[in-house]
């Protein structure tokens, strides 16, 4: 399946947002995620089914100064 992740087309076998995050090595509690502009809370990621062409945004906090 092809989805757009942070503006870049990706091919991924993931069926859910949680599977996509794991496949892309985004793990941890401090992520903000949205699918097609709708916020997806952490506890909803395993139930959030992805479809061909979905636009996924993943934001992670950065450390530094």
LINSUL-V436845 format. One line per field, one symbol per residue. phi: phi as a letter, one per 40 degrees, with the letter a starting at -180 (. if undefined). A space follows every 50 residues. Layout:
BEGIN
phi->???
END
This chain:
BEGIN
phi->.bbbbfgbcbbaccbbccccdcccgcbhccbbbabfgbcbcdcbcccccc bdgdbbbbbbcbbha
END
